[in-house]
Amino acid sequence: MSHVAPTYAEVDPFDLPEWLGECHVTWDAERGLLTGHRVIGALAADGHDPLPCDLLAVDDAYPEPVAADAIRVRAHQVWQHGEVMVAEDHGHLLLVVPGSRVDTETALDAIARLARAVGAASGSYAVRLEVRF
């Protein structure tokens, strides 16, 4: 039985909540990075309900592809142009990034690209990661 790789609906950053471009926002990872191809997290700002926002490393293909080829190609194209693909999956925003795992540099870069996409001021986004050892 063959597996059909997931496809995700792309989201225009202009359709995201306005507070993402107006407030000091923190992206919080639920657990450490390098734990798999999807890092569960949320965007939060004072006075606003957290917005689920996960990082998805689009190139992981074992034991099954995590995304359809069209999504992989689109994510790489957008990344090459200094942007991040924003998509939606069952009520969670996805920041779709190249690679098979999300490392610290990629996480920081993806959140910075999102901040630019929503018109946030420089320095208004933070990333909080747990140290696991």
Steps between C-alpha positions, in 0.01 A plus 500: 500500500653831395490803723366832371727779625316783676432825327444822694307813410732799465405804711562861400681675788269800445209278610658427840387684815613864505658470843779290347630815335420741784609335827808348655451134407666188638509166325520222759601143408304235685808277519857501376612531142641209301227275642347441160388671184227701677561725796177591679486856624289812541522873442400711800470866595360674807123542474454242222419130499798290388496405133617143432795519260720203415822473303494227234822370344361411161768261369458215748392201292550198725303295573256713298524843337378779729377711210400468137765584240322823404520622862869409523582684179299807604664510845847490345414769242364736765800436730744577216335843471549578871145415605330213680201305374207544736235227487216362710442155642195427717499839674879527532707740297799328344825668412627261233880490485756309293674203659410183682538638855464847652816629665546821699619710207209390282247570778637851556509568128143375444360717780694805372362441151148479640553825693610678181203353310248648746676837513626473859765741624855369526558348843132447577515119472668258739551124494493293817656155490561252779845360553484119507794282604 
